[in-house]
Amino acid sequence: MIASNRTRRATLRAIAATHRAARTMAKALAYRTRSGLIAAAVEQGTLIRTGDMLDRLGADDLKDGQRSWFGRHTAKAYRATHLGAGAVKVWAQHRTTGRWIHVHVYAPTDPALYTALGTYKATRHLVAADFARCA
C-alpha cells in the first residue's frame, strides 16, 4: 500500500507539472499538451471526431447546431454499447469560431458512429444514399 501511495503521488506531481507548464505557454500548445497522445491519435487518423466523419461523408452543409446534435446522438449510442462509459475526449479548435472545446473522439469503425447516422434525422439520408449505391 505504501508503494501505491508513492506511485499515486508521483503521478499527481507529474500531472501538476504538466498543467503548470501548459499555463505558461501559448494557448494552442497548452491544449495540445493537455490532450497528449489522444491528440496525436486524432492527427494520425486512428481516432476521429464526429465532425471529421461528417466531412468524409460529404455532409459539409450541416449547420453547427446540427453537427452538435449528431455528436450527442453518437455519445448516447456509445454509452449504450459500452455500459454507460463515455468516450475519450480531446481538446480541439472549433471549426468556425476557433475556440478550444472538449470533444469526444471515436475509432473510425466504432458502431456508435453508424448508429447515430441512422438515428439522427439530419443524417439519415447519408446512410440511405450509401446503401443505395452498394445495392
A tleap script that builds the chain and sets N, CA, C and O, in Angstrom:
source leaprc.protein.ff14SB
mol = sequence {
  NMET ILE ALA SER ASN ARG THR ARG ARG ALA
  THR LEU ARG ALA ILE ALA ALA THR HIE ARG
  ALA ALA ARG THR MET ALA LYS ALA LEU ALA
  TYR ARG THR ARG SER GLY LEU ILE ALA ALA
  ALA VAL GLU GLN GLY THR LEU ILE ARG THR
  GLY ASP MET LEU ASP ARG LEU GLY ALA ASP
  ASP LEU LYS ASP GLY GLN ARG SER TRP PHE
  GLY ARG HIE THR ALA LYS ALA TYR ARG ALA
  THR HIE LEU GLY ALA GLY ALA VAL LYS VAL
  TRP ALA GLN HIE ARG THR THR GLY ARG TRP
  ILE HIE VAL HIE VAL TYR ALA PRO THR ASP
  PRO ALA LEU TYR THR ALA LEU GLY THR TYR
  LYS ALA THR ARG HIE LEU VAL ALA ALA ASP
  PHE ALA ARG CYS CALA
}
set mol.1.N position { 0.819 -1.194 0.000 }
set mol.1.CA position { 0.000 0.000 0.000 }
set mol.1.C position { 0.865 1.262 0.000 }
set mol.1.O position { 0.481 2.278 -0.579 }
set mol.2.N position { 2.019 1.200 0.640 }
set mol.2.CA position { 2.903 2.365 0.658 }
set mol.2.C position { 3.431 2.648 -0.740 }
set mol.2.O position { 3.503 3.802 -1.160 }
set mol.3.N position { 3.800 1.596 -1.456 }
set mol.3.CA position { 4.312 1.782 -2.820 }
set mol.3.C position { 3.240 2.390 -3.717 }
set mol.3.O position { 3.546 3.223 -4.570 }
set mol.4.N position { 1.981 1.979 -3.530 }
set mol.4.CA position { 0.921 2.526 -4.369 }
set mol.4.C position { 0.683 4.001 -4.059 }
set mol.4.O position { 0.379 4.778 -4.964 }
set mol.5.N position { 0.817 4.394 -2.799 }
set mol.5.CA position { 0.678 5.814 -2.450 }
set mol.5.C position { 1.806 6.645 -3.054 }
set mol.5.O position { 1.586 7.767 -3.510 }
set mol.6.N position { 3.007 6.089 -3.054 }
set mol.6.CA position { 4.145 6.783 -3.659 }
set mol.6.C position { 3.927 6.937 -5.164 }
set mol.6.O position { 4.162 8.005 -5.730 }
set mol.7.N position { 3.482 5.873 -5.793 }
set mol.7.CA position { 3.216 5.910 -7.229 }
set mol.7.C position { 2.127 6.929 -7.537 }
set mol.7.O position { 2.224 7.696 -8.496 }
set mol.8.N position { 1.105 6.920 -6.717 }
set mol.8.CA position { -0.002 7.864 -6.923 }
set mol.8.C position { 0.471 9.307 -6.777 }
set mol.8.O position { 0.123 10.165 -7.588 }
set mol.9.N position { 1.268 9.572 -5.738 }
set mol.9.CA position { 1.791 10.933 -5.533 }
set mol.9.C position { 2.682 11.354 -6.693 }
set mol.9.O position { 2.622 12.498 -7.145 }
set mol.10.N position { 3.507 10.430 -7.175 }
set mol.10.CA position { 4.399 10.741 -8.298 }
set mol.10.C position { 3.586 11.055 -9.555 }
set mol.10.O position { 3.925 11.968 -10.308 }
set mol.11.N position { 2.528 10.303 -9.775 }
set mol.11.CA position { 1.670 10.552 -10.932 }
set mol.11.C position { 1.003 11.909 -10.810 }
set mol.11.O position { 0.964 12.673 -11.774 }
set mol.12.N position { 0.479 12.213 -9.630 }
set mol.12.CA position { -0.179 13.507 -9.421 }
set mol.12.C position { 0.808 14.666 -9.582 }
set mol.12.O position { 0.455 15.720 -10.112 }
set mol.13.N position { 2.051 14.464 -9.121 }
set mol.13.CA position { 3.063 15.509 -9.300 }
set mol.13.C position { 3.384 15.720 -10.775 }
set mol.13.O position { 3.570 16.854 -11.216 }
set mol.14.N position { 3.450 14.631 -11.539 }
set mol.14.CA position { 3.732 14.743 -12.974 }
set mol.14.C position { 2.586 15.456 -13.693 }
set mol.14.O position { 2.828 16.286 -14.569 }
set mol.15.N position { 1.358 15.141 -13.333 }
set mol.15.CA position { 0.201 15.816 -13.937 }
set mol.15.C position { 0.212 17.295 -13.577 }
set mol.15.O position { -0.030 18.145 -14.434 }
set mol.16.N position { 0.489 17.606 -12.322 }
set mol.16.CA position { 0.535 19.002 -11.890 }
set mol.16.C position { 1.637 19.761 -12.628 }
set mol.16.O position { 1.445 20.917 -13.004 }
set mol.17.N position { 2.771 19.131 -12.834 }
set mol.17.CA position { 3.868 19.775 -13.564 }
set mol.17.C position { 3.466 20.044 -15.003 }
set mol.17.O position { 3.787 21.097 -15.554 }
set mol.18.N position { 2.765 19.099 -15.613 }
set mol.18.CA position { 2.294 19.279 -16.987 }
set mol.18.C position { 1.338 20.461 -17.065 }
set mol.18.O position { 1.434 21.279 -17.980 }
set mol.19.N position { 0.422 20.557 -16.117 }
set mol.19.CA position { -0.543 21.656 -16.121 }
set mol.19.C position { 0.126 23.007 -15.842 }
set mol.19.O position { -0.255 24.026 -16.419 }
set mol.20.N position { 1.131 23.007 -14.949 }
set mol.20.CA position { 1.871 24.259 -14.699 }
set mol.20.C position { 2.577 24.723 -15.959 }
set mol.20.O position { 2.556 25.908 -16.291 }
set mol.21.N position { 3.207 23.780 -16.665 }
set mol.21.CA position { 3.896 24.126 -17.907 }
set mol.21.C position { 2.904 24.592 -18.965 }
set mol.21.O position { 3.195 25.514 -19.727 }
set mol.22.N position { 1.736 23.962 -19.016 }
set mol.22.CA position { 0.726 24.321 -20.013 }
set mol.22.C position { 0.192 25.727 -19.779 }
set mol.22.O position { -0.166 26.418 -20.733 }
set mol.23.N position { 0.134 26.159 -18.519 }
set mol.23.CA position { -0.385 27.506 -18.228 }
set mol.23.C position { 0.577 28.610 -18.662 }
set mol.23.O position { 0.159 29.756 -18.827 }
set mol.24.N position { 1.844 28.287 -18.847 }
set mol.24.CA position { 2.819 29.319 -19.173 }
set mol.24.C position { 3.160 29.401 -20.659 }
set mol.24.O position { 3.982 30.232 -21.046 }
set mol.25.N position { 2.558 28.571 -21.494 }
set mol.25.CA position { 2.888 28.584 -22.919 }
set mol.25.C position { 1.707 29.071 -23.751 }
set mol.25.O position { 0.643 29.379 -23.215 }
set mol.26.N position { 1.901 29.136 -25.028 }
set mol.26.CA position { 0.842 29.571 -25.937 }
set mol.26.C position { -0.380 28.663 -25.800 }
set mol.26.O position { -0.257 27.481 -25.480 }
set mol.27.N position { -1.552 29.233 -26.047 }
set mol.27.CA position { -2.801 28.511 -25.839 }
set mol.27.C position { -2.881 27.225 -26.660 }
set mol.27.O position { -3.282 26.188 -26.132 }
set mol.28.N position { -2.515 27.272 -27.920 }
set mol.28.CA position { -2.593 26.076 -28.772 }
set mol.28.C position { -1.692 24.971 -28.238 }
set mol.28.O position { -2.095 23.809 -28.188 }
set mol.29.N position { -0.491 25.324 -27.845 }
set mol.29.CA position { 0.442 24.331 -27.312 }
set mol.29.C position { -0.039 23.816 -25.955 }
set mol.29.O position { 0.164 22.647 -25.626 }
set mol.30.N position { -0.670 24.680 -25.175 }
set mol.30.CA position { -1.187 24.260 -23.873 }
set mol.30.C position { -2.255 23.189 -24.034 }
set mol.30.O position { -2.219 22.169 -23.346 }
set mol.31.N position { -3.201 23.411 -24.931 }
set mol.31.CA position { -4.247 22.409 -25.140 }
set mol.31.C position { -3.674 21.131 -25.754 }
set mol.31.O position { -4.130 20.034 -25.432 }
set mol.32.N position { -2.709 21.259 -26.609 }
set mol.32.CA position { -2.047 20.100 -27.208 }
set mol.32.C position { -1.350 19.278 -26.119 }
set mol.32.O position { -1.396 18.048 -26.142 }
set mol.33.N position { -0.711 19.953 -25.174 }
set mol.33.CA position { -0.024 19.281 -24.073 }
set mol.33.C position { -1.014 18.538 -23.195 }
set mol.33.O position { -0.754 17.411 -22.773 }
set mol.34.N position { -2.141 19.161 -22.920 }
set mol.34.CA position { -3.146 18.518 -22.072 }
set mol.34.C position { -3.760 17.302 -22.743 }
set mol.34.O position { -4.113 16.342 -22.058 }
set mol.35.N position { -3.897 17.316 -24.054 }
set mol.35.CA position { -4.506 16.198 -24.759 }
set mol.35.C position { -3.511 15.072 -25.031 }
set mol.35.O position { -3.898 13.905 -25.085 }
set mol.36.N position { -2.238 15.412 -25.201 }
set mol.36.CA position { -1.175 14.423 -25.323 }
set mol.36.C position { -1.357 13.412 -26.428 }
set mol.36.O position { -1.528 13.767 -27.594 }
set mol.37.N position { -1.317 12.136 -26.050 }
set mol.37.CA position { -1.357 11.038 -27.018 }
set mol.37.C position { -2.688 10.950 -27.750 }
set mol.37.O position { -2.744 10.469 -28.882 }
set mol.38.N position { -3.753 11.409 -27.114 }
set mol.38.CA position { -5.059 11.366 -27.764 }
set mol.38.C position { -5.056 12.303 -28.968 }
set mol.38.O position { -5.556 11.945 -30.034 }
set mol.39.N position { -4.498 13.495 -28.802 }
set mol.39.CA position { -4.418 14.444 -29.919 }
set mol.39.C position { -3.546 13.883 -31.040 }
set mol.39.O position { -3.847 14.081 -32.217 }
set mol.40.N position { -2.485 13.196 -30.686 }
set mol.40.CA position { -1.634 12.583 -31.701 }
set mol.40.C position { -2.391 11.497 -32.467 }
set mol.40.O position { -2.226 11.364 -33.680 }
set mol.41.N position { -3.212 10.728 -31.769 }
set mol.41.CA position { -4.010 9.686 -32.425 }
set mol.41.C position { -5.047 10.303 -33.367 }
set mol.41.O position { -5.345 9.738 -34.419 }
set mol.42.N position { -5.594 11.456 -32.991 }
set mol.42.CA position { -6.557 12.141 -33.859 }
set mol.42.C position { -5.860 12.621 -35.126 }
set mol.42.O position { -6.403 12.481 -36.222 }
set mol.43.N position { -4.675 13.179 -34.987 }
set mol.43.CA position { -3.927 13.652 -36.153 }
set mol.43.C position { -3.529 12.506 -37.083 }
set mol.43.O position { -3.475 12.684 -38.300 }
set mol.44.N position { -3.253 11.337 -36.516 }
set mol.44.CA position { -2.882 10.178 -37.334 }
set mol.44.C position { -4.096 9.532 -37.986 }
set mol.44.O position { -3.958 8.799 -38.965 }
set mol.45.N position { -5.270 9.794 -37.459 }
set mol.45.CA position { -6.477 9.213 -38.027 }
set mol.45.C position { -6.931 7.936 -37.355 }
set mol.45.O position { -7.898 7.320 -37.803 }
set mol.46.N position { -6.260 7.518 -36.288 }
set mol.46.CA position { -6.706 6.321 -35.576 }
set mol.46.C position { -7.918 6.615 -34.703 }
set mol.46.O position { -8.659 5.701 -34.340 }
set mol.47.N position { -8.125 7.874 -34.367 }
set mol.47.CA position { -9.335 8.334 -33.684 }
set mol.47.C position { -9.895 9.499 -34.500 }
set mol.47.O position { -9.135 10.295 -35.050 }
set mol.48.N position { -11.230 9.600 -34.579 }
set mol.48.CA position { -11.832 10.705 -35.332 }
set mol.48.C position { -12.902 11.394 -34.498 }
set mol.48.O position { -13.517 10.798 -33.614 }
set mol.49.N position { -13.102 12.665 -34.810 }
set mol.49.CA position { -14.202 13.424 -34.217 }
set mol.49.C position { -15.435 13.211 -35.084 }
set mol.49.O position { -15.329 12.812 -36.243 }
set mol.50.N position { -16.597 13.478 -34.518 }
set mol.50.CA position { -17.833 13.288 -35.286 }
set mol.50.C position { -17.871 14.231 -36.485 }
set mol.50.O position { -18.381 13.863 -37.543 }
set mol.51.N position { -17.345 15.426 -36.334 }
set mol.51.CA position { -17.305 16.372 -37.448 }
set mol.51.C position { -16.426 15.887 -38.582 }
set mol.51.O position { -16.728 16.125 -39.752 }
set mol.52.N position { -15.329 15.203 -38.242 }
set mol.52.CA position { -14.457 14.631 -39.276 }
set mol.52.C position { -15.195 13.575 -40.088 }
set mol.52.O position { -15.039 13.487 -41.306 }
set mol.53.N position { -15.997 12.779 -39.395 }
set mol.53.CA position { -16.752 11.746 -40.105 }
set mol.53.C position { -17.779 12.376 -41.044 }
set mol.53.O position { -17.947 11.934 -42.180 }
set mol.54.N position { -18.462 13.412 -40.559 }
set mol.54.CA position { -19.444 14.088 -41.403 }
set mol.54.C position { -18.781 14.709 -42.627 }
set mol.54.O position { -19.345 14.683 -43.722 }
set mol.55.N position { -17.591 15.264 -42.445 }
set mol.55.CA position { -16.859 15.828 -43.578 }
set mol.55.C position { -16.501 14.750 -44.599 }
set mol.55.O position { -16.594 14.980 -45.804 }
set mol.56.N position { -16.093 13.579 -44.120 }
set mol.56.CA position { -15.734 12.478 -45.019 }
set mol.56.C position { -16.935 11.985 -45.814 }
set mol.56.O position { -16.799 11.542 -46.955 }
set mol.57.N position { -18.119 12.066 -45.196 }
set mol.57.CA position { -19.337 11.596 -45.862 }
set mol.57.C position { -19.959 12.654 -46.753 }
set mol.57.O position { -20.945 12.386 -47.440 }
set mol.58.N position { -19.393 13.852 -46.748 }
set mol.58.CA position { -19.911 14.911 -47.600 }
set mol.58.C position { -21.053 15.690 -46.997 }
set mol.58.O position { -21.860 16.266 -47.727 }
set mol.59.N position { -21.142 15.724 -45.691 }
set mol.59.CA position { -22.207 16.465 -45.016 }
set mol.59.C position { -21.698 17.837 -44.578 }
set mol.59.O position { -21.960 18.274 -43.457 }
set mol.60.N position { -20.978 18.506 -45.457 }
set mol.60.CA position { -20.420 19.822 -45.137 }
set mol.60.C position { -21.503 20.876 -44.975 }
set mol.60.O position { -21.267 21.913 -44.354 }
set mol.61.N position { -22.680 20.629 -45.520 }
set mol.61.CA position { -23.752 21.615 -45.491 }
set mol.61.C position { -24.506 21.650 -44.161 }
set mol.61.O position { -25.344 22.530 -43.963 }
set mol.62.N position { -24.228 20.714 -43.241 }
set mol.62.CA position { -24.906 20.726 -41.949 }
set mol.62.C position { -24.448 21.918 -41.125 }
set mol.62.O position { -23.260 22.240 -41.095 }
set mol.63.N position { -25.391 22.572 -40.457 }
set mol.63.CA position { -25.066 23.709 -39.594 }
set mol.63.C position { -24.360 23.211 -38.338 }
set mol.63.O position { -24.395 22.021 -38.023 }
set mol.64.N position { -23.717 24.139 -37.623 }
set mol.64.CA position { -23.006 23.757 -36.404 }
set mol.64.C position { -23.945 23.130 -35.383 }
set mol.64.O position { -23.574 22.169 -34.709 }
set mol.65.N position { -25.152 23.660 -35.261 }
set mol.65.CA position { -26.109 23.110 -34.308 }
set mol.65.C position { -26.489 21.682 -34.636 }
set mol.65.O position { -26.655 20.860 -33.734 }
set mol.66.N position { -26.630 21.375 -35.928 }
set mol.66.CA position { -26.952 20.008 -36.332 }
set mol.66.C position { -25.767 19.072 -36.106 }
set mol.66.O position { -25.949 17.915 -35.729 }
set mol.67.N position { -24.574 19.566 -36.332 }
set mol.67.CA position { -23.386 18.750 -36.077 }
set mol.67.C position { -23.273 18.439 -34.582 }
set mol.67.O position { -22.875 17.341 -34.195 }
set mol.68.N position { -23.625 19.411 -33.761 }
set mol.68.CA position { -23.587 19.216 -32.325 }
set mol.68.C position { -24.579 18.136 -31.893 }
set mol.68.O position { -24.257 17.293 -31.056 }
set mol.69.N position { -25.766 18.163 -32.456 }
set mol.69.CA position { -26.761 17.145 -32.126 }
set mol.69.C position { -26.325 15.773 -32.621 }
set mol.69.O position { -26.592 14.767 -31.964 }
set mol.70.N position { -25.667 15.718 -33.754 }
set mol.70.CA position { -25.142 14.433 -34.219 }
set mol.70.C position { -24.129 13.894 -33.216 }
set mol.70.O position { -24.108 12.696 -32.931 }
set mol.71.N position { -23.297 14.771 -32.686 }
set mol.71.CA position { -22.326 14.363 -31.666 }
set mol.71.C position { -23.009 13.837 -30.415 }
set mol.71.O position { -22.541 12.877 -29.804 }
set mol.72.N position { -24.115 14.463 -30.034 }
set mol.72.CA position { -24.859 13.990 -28.864 }
set mol.72.C position { -25.476 12.622 -29.118 }
set mol.72.O position { -25.473 11.762 -28.237 }
set mol.73.N position { -26.002 12.420 -30.317 }
set mol.73.CA position { -26.553 11.107 -30.668 }
set mol.73.C position { -25.458 10.040 -30.635 }
set mol.73.O position { -25.685 8.920 -30.178 }
set mol.74.N position { -24.281 10.396 -31.120 }
set mol.74.CA position { -23.161 9.452 -31.126 }
set mol.74.C position { -22.731 9.117 -29.700 }
set mol.74.O position { -22.479 7.953 -29.388 }
set mol.75.N position { -22.645 10.117 -28.842 }
set mol.75.CA position { -22.253 9.879 -27.452 }
set mol.75.C position { -23.271 8.982 -26.749 }
set mol.75.O position { -22.897 8.099 -25.975 }
set mol.76.N position { -24.555 9.210 -27.020 }
set mol.76.CA position { -25.604 8.381 -26.420 }
set mol.76.C position { -25.489 6.936 -26.898 }
set mol.76.O position { -25.610 6.007 -26.100 }
set mol.77.N position { -25.260 6.743 -28.181 }
set mol.77.CA position { -25.107 5.390 -28.724 }
set mol.77.C position { -23.863 4.719 -28.152 }
set mol.77.O position { -23.875 3.517 -27.886 }
set mol.78.N position { -22.796 5.481 -27.963 }
set mol.78.CA position { -21.556 4.926 -27.403 }
set mol.78.C position { -21.788 4.466 -25.970 }
set mol.78.O position { -21.382 3.367 -25.593 }
set mol.79.N position { -22.443 5.309 -25.170 }
set mol.79.CA position { -22.723 4.934 -23.781 }
set mol.79.C position { -23.615 3.697 -23.712 }
set mol.79.O position { -23.445 2.861 -22.824 }
set mol.80.N position { -24.560 3.576 -24.638 }
set mol.80.CA position { -25.459 2.418 -24.649 }
set mol.80.C position { -24.706 1.121 -24.942 }
set mol.80.O position { -25.056 0.070 -24.404 }
set mol.81.N position { -23.691 1.183 -25.778 }
set mol.81.CA position { -22.961 -0.042 -26.131 }
set mol.81.C position { -21.764 -0.317 -25.224 }
set mol.81.O position { -21.200 -1.411 -25.268 }
set mol.82.N position { -21.367 0.658 -24.403 }
set mol.82.CA position { -20.193 0.476 -23.533 }
set mol.82.C position { -20.549 0.582 -22.051 }
set mol.82.O position { -19.763 1.089 -21.250 }
set mol.83.N position { -21.733 0.104 -21.697 }
set mol.83.CA position { -22.176 0.025 -20.301 }
set mol.83.C position { -22.099 1.363 -19.566 }
set mol.83.O position { -21.691 1.406 -18.406 }
set mol.84.N position { -22.478 2.428 -20.213 }
set mol.84.CA position { -22.543 3.741 -19.587 }
set mol.84.C position { -21.251 4.527 -19.569 }
set mol.84.O position { -21.239 5.669 -19.108 }
set mol.85.N position { -20.173 3.960 -20.051 }
set mol.85.CA position { -18.890 4.666 -20.063 }
set mol.85.C position { -18.863 5.666 -21.222 }
set mol.85.O position { -19.344 5.379 -22.318 }
set mol.86.N position { -18.301 6.823 -20.964 }
set mol.86.CA position { -18.196 7.844 -22.002 }
set mol.86.C position { -16.989 7.620 -22.892 }
set mol.86.O position { -16.053 6.914 -22.515 }
set mol.87.N position { -17.011 8.209 -24.052 }
set mol.87.CA position { -15.895 8.103 -24.986 }
set mol.87.C position { -14.730 8.975 -24.510 }
set mol.87.O position { -14.879 9.791 -23.601 }
set mol.88.N position { -13.595 8.792 -25.128 }
set mol.88.CA position { -12.404 9.573 -24.816 }
set mol.88.C position { -12.607 10.993 -25.338 }
set mol.88.O position { -13.198 11.195 -26.399 }
set mol.89.N position { -12.109 11.979 -24.580 }
set mol.89.CA position { -12.244 13.376 -25.002 }
set mol.89.C position { -10.884 13.969 -25.332 }
set mol.89.O position { -9.849 13.534 -24.827 }
set mol.90.N position { -10.918 14.977 -26.196 }
set mol.90.CA position { -9.702 15.668 -26.601 }
set mol.90.C position { -10.032 17.148 -26.767 }
set mol.90.O position { -11.165 17.500 -27.097 }
set mol.91.N position { -9.061 18.005 -26.542 }
set mol.91.CA position { -9.239 19.434 -26.792 }
set mol.91.C position { -9.005 19.682 -28.275 }
set mol.91.O position { -8.002 19.237 -28.832 }
set mol.92.N position { -9.926 20.391 -28.913 }
set mol.92.CA position { -9.796 20.695 -30.342 }
set mol.92.C position { -10.351 22.091 -30.596 }
set mol.92.O position { -11.170 22.597 -29.828 }
set mol.93.N position { -9.896 22.703 -31.677 }
set mol.93.CA position { -10.409 24.013 -32.043 }
set mol.93.C position { -11.711 23.855 -32.811 }
set mol.93.O position { -11.835 23.002 -33.690 }
set mol.94.N position { -12.676 24.694 -32.461 }
set mol.94.CA position { -13.952 24.701 -33.169 }
set mol.94.C position { -13.702 25.120 -34.605 }
set mol.94.O position { -12.891 26.008 -34.865 }
set mol.95.N position { -14.398 24.481 -35.538 }
set mol.95.CA position { -14.086 24.704 -36.955 }
set mol.95.C position { -14.445 26.094 -37.449 }
set mol.95.O position { -13.828 26.570 -38.401 }
set mol.96.N position { -15.430 26.775 -36.835 }
set mol.96.CA position { -15.804 28.108 -37.313 }
set mol.96.C position { -15.375 29.222 -36.371 }
set mol.96.O position { -14.952 30.282 -36.832 }
set mol.97.N position { -15.475 29.009 -35.059 }
set mol.97.CA position { -15.149 30.075 -34.112 }
set mol.97.C position { -13.685 30.094 -33.714 }
set mol.97.O position { -13.162 31.136 -33.318 }
set mol.98.N position { -13.012 28.940 -33.815 }
set mol.98.CA position { -11.609 28.866 -33.426 }
set mol.98.C position { -11.402 28.700 -31.927 }
set mol.98.O position { -10.263 28.594 -31.473 }
set mol.99.N position { -12.486 28.674 -31.149 }
set mol.99.CA position { -12.370 28.490 -29.697 }
set mol.99.C position { -11.991 27.046 -29.395 }
set mol.99.O position { -12.316 26.142 -30.164 }
set mol.100.N position { -11.310 26.831 -28.287 }
set mol.100.CA position { -10.920 25.489 -27.885 }
set mol.100.C position { -12.081 24.848 -27.140 }
set mol.100.O position { -12.608 25.414 -26.183 }
set mol.101.N position { -12.474 23.652 -27.593 }
set mol.101.CA position { -13.586 22.928 -26.984 }
set mol.101.C position { -13.158 21.496 -26.694 }
set mol.101.O position { -12.212 20.985 -27.293 }
set mol.102.N position { -13.862 20.861 -25.774 }
set mol.102.CA position { -13.604 19.477 -25.404 }
set mol.102.C position { -14.570 18.603 -26.190 }
set mol.102.O position { -15.782 18.738 -26.021 }
set mol.103.N position { -14.074 17.712 -27.044 }
set mol.103.CA position { -14.922 16.883 -27.894 }
set mol.103.C position { -14.593 15.401 -27.713 }
set mol.103.O position { -13.471 15.033 -27.365 }
set mol.104.N position { -15.599 14.567 -27.958 }
set mol.104.CA position { -15.392 13.116 -27.922 }
set mol.104.C position { -14.726 12.664 -29.219 }
set mol.104.O position { -14.954 13.238 -30.284 }
set mol.105.N position { -13.906 11.634 -29.109 }
set mol.105.CA position { -13.297 11.018 -30.292 }
set mol.105.C position { -13.577 9.523 -30.259 }
set mol.105.O position { -13.690 8.919 -29.192 }
set mol.106.N position { -13.686 8.943 -31.443 }
set mol.106.CA position { -14.059 7.540 -31.583 }
set mol.106.C position { -13.147 6.867 -32.596 }
set mol.106.O position { -12.494 7.525 -33.406 }
set mol.107.N position { -13.118 5.544 -32.532 }
set mol.107.CA position { -12.428 4.781 -33.571 }
set mol.107.C position { -13.248 4.914 -34.853 }
set mol.107.O position { -14.476 4.947 -34.781 }
set mol.108.N position { -12.617 4.991 -36.013 }
set mol.108.CA position { -13.370 5.166 -37.270 }
set mol.108.C position { -14.394 4.069 -37.534 }
set mol.108.O position { -15.370 4.294 -38.249 }
set mol.109.N position { -14.183 2.896 -36.969 }
set mol.109.CA position { -15.112 1.787 -37.191 }
set mol.109.C position { -16.067 1.573 -36.025 }
set mol.109.O position { -16.747 0.548 -35.971 }
set mol.110.N position { -16.133 2.512 -35.096 }
set mol.110.CA position { -16.994 2.362 -33.922 }
set mol.110.C position { -18.461 2.300 -34.352 }
set mol.110.O position { -18.917 3.169 -35.095 }
set mol.111.N position { -19.202 1.293 -33.898 }
set mol.111.CA position { -20.605 1.164 -34.281 }
set mol.111.C position { -21.467 2.348 -33.846 }
set mol.111.O position { -22.505 2.609 -34.455 }
set mol.112.N position { -21.055 3.062 -32.809 }
set mol.112.CA position { -21.841 4.201 -32.325 }
set mol.112.C position { -21.961 5.286 -33.395 }
set mol.112.O position { -22.999 5.942 -33.492 }
set mol.113.N position { -20.929 5.479 -34.188 }
set mol.113.CA position { -20.973 6.479 -35.259 }
set mol.113.C position { -22.044 6.140 -36.287 }
set mol.113.O position { -22.780 7.015 -36.744 }
set mol.114.N position { -22.121 4.873 -36.642 }
set mol.114.CA position { -23.069 4.456 -37.671 }
set mol.114.C position { -24.493 4.347 -37.122 }
set mol.114.O position { -25.464 4.547 -37.851 }
set mol.115.N position { -24.604 4.028 -35.834 }
set mol.115.CA position { -25.916 4.035 -35.192 }
set mol.115.C position { -26.460 5.457 -35.161 }
set mol.115.O position { -27.636 5.684 -35.444 }
set mol.116.N position { -25.609 6.402 -34.821 }
set mol.116.CA position { -26.034 7.807 -34.769 }
set mol.116.C position { -26.411 8.321 -36.152 }
set mol.116.O position { -27.339 9.120 -36.280 }
set mol.117.N position { -25.714 7.881 -37.178 }
set mol.117.CA position { -26.074 8.292 -38.543 }
set mol.117.C position { -27.507 7.885 -38.870 }
set mol.117.O position { -28.236 8.636 -39.518 }
set mol.118.N position { -27.904 6.714 -38.427 }
set mol.118.CA position { -29.240 6.220 -38.724 }
set mol.118.C position { -30.315 6.777 -37.812 }
set mol.118.O position { -31.475 6.869 -38.215 }
set mol.119.N position { -29.953 7.151 -36.587 }
set mol.119.CA position { -30.970 7.612 -35.639 }
set mol.119.C position { -31.205 9.115 -35.686 }
set mol.119.O position { -32.287 9.574 -35.319 }
set mol.120.N position { -30.231 9.888 -36.125 }
set mol.120.CA position { -30.408 11.335 -36.170 }
set mol.120.C position { -31.033 11.721 -37.506 }
set mol.120.O position { -30.523 11.362 -38.567 }
set mol.121.N position { -32.137 12.453 -37.443 }
set mol.121.CA position { -32.916 12.726 -38.659 }
set mol.121.C position { -32.155 13.540 -39.706 }
set mol.121.O position { -32.434 13.400 -40.897 }
set mol.122.N position { -31.220 14.372 -39.308 }
set mol.122.CA position { -30.487 15.198 -40.277 }
set mol.122.C position { -29.420 14.406 -41.034 }
set mol.122.O position { -28.901 14.878 -42.046 }
set mol.123.N position { -29.088 13.200 -40.548 }
set mol.123.CA position { -28.046 12.418 -41.217 }
set mol.123.C position { -28.564 11.095 -41.778 }
set mol.123.O position { -27.788 10.329 -42.349 }
set mol.124.N position { -29.829 10.818 -41.631 }
set mol.124.CA position { -30.389 9.555 -42.160 }
set mol.124.C position { -30.188 9.423 -43.662 }
set mol.124.O position { -29.972 8.326 -44.176 }
set mol.125.N position { -30.262 10.549 -44.358 }
set mol.125.CA position { -30.111 10.491 -45.814 }
set mol.125.C position { -28.713 10.025 -46.233 }
set mol.125.O position { -28.550 9.473 -47.321 }
set mol.126.N position { -27.721 10.238 -45.395 }
set mol.126.CA position { -26.363 9.791 -45.715 }
set mol.126.C position { -26.277 8.264 -45.701 }
set mol.126.O position { -25.597 7.667 -46.535 }
set mol.127.N position { -26.957 7.652 -44.770 }
set mol.127.CA position { -26.946 6.188 -44.682 }
set mol.127.C position { -27.739 5.595 -45.841 }
set mol.127.O position { -27.297 4.629 -46.463 }
set mol.128.N position { -28.889 6.156 -46.134 }
set mol.128.CA position { -29.728 5.636 -47.223 }
set mol.128.C position { -29.005 5.750 -48.566 }
set mol.128.O position { -29.084 4.840 -49.392 }
set mol.129.N position { -28.306 6.854 -48.786 }
set mol.129.CA position { -27.585 7.038 -50.052 }
set mol.129.C position { -26.454 6.025 -50.180 }
set mol.129.O position { -26.211 5.503 -51.269 }
set mol.130.N position { -25.765 5.743 -49.084 }
set mol.130.CA position { -24.675 4.761 -49.136 }
set mol.130.C position { -25.203 3.367 -49.441 }
set mol.130.O position { -24.593 2.635 -50.221 }
set mol.131.N position { -26.341 2.985 -48.832 }
set mol.131.CA position { -26.888 1.665 -49.074 }
set mol.131.C position { -27.415 1.549 -50.507 }
set mol.131.O position { -27.327 0.477 -51.105 }
set mol.132.N position { -27.952 2.613 -51.058 }
set mol.132.CA position { -28.467 2.574 -52.427 }
set mol.132.C position { -27.333 2.372 -53.420 }
set mol.132.O position { -27.498 1.659 -54.410 }
set mol.133.N position { -26.169 2.998 -53.164 }
set mol.133.CA position { -25.026 2.829 -54.066 }
set mol.133.C position { -24.439 1.422 -53.981 }
set mol.133.O position { -23.931 0.901 -54.974 }
set mol.134.N position { -24.506 0.805 -52.804 }
set mol.134.CA position { -23.951 -0.527 -52.628 }
set mol.134.C position { -24.831 -1.603 -53.242 }
set mol.134.O position { -24.338 -2.667 -53.617 }
set mol.135.N position { -26.120 -1.340 -53.347 }
set mol.135.CA position { -27.055 -2.379 -53.821 }
set mol.135.C position { -26.973 -2.616 -55.296 }
set mol.135.O position { -27.698 -3.457 -55.827 }
savepdb mol mol.pdb
quit
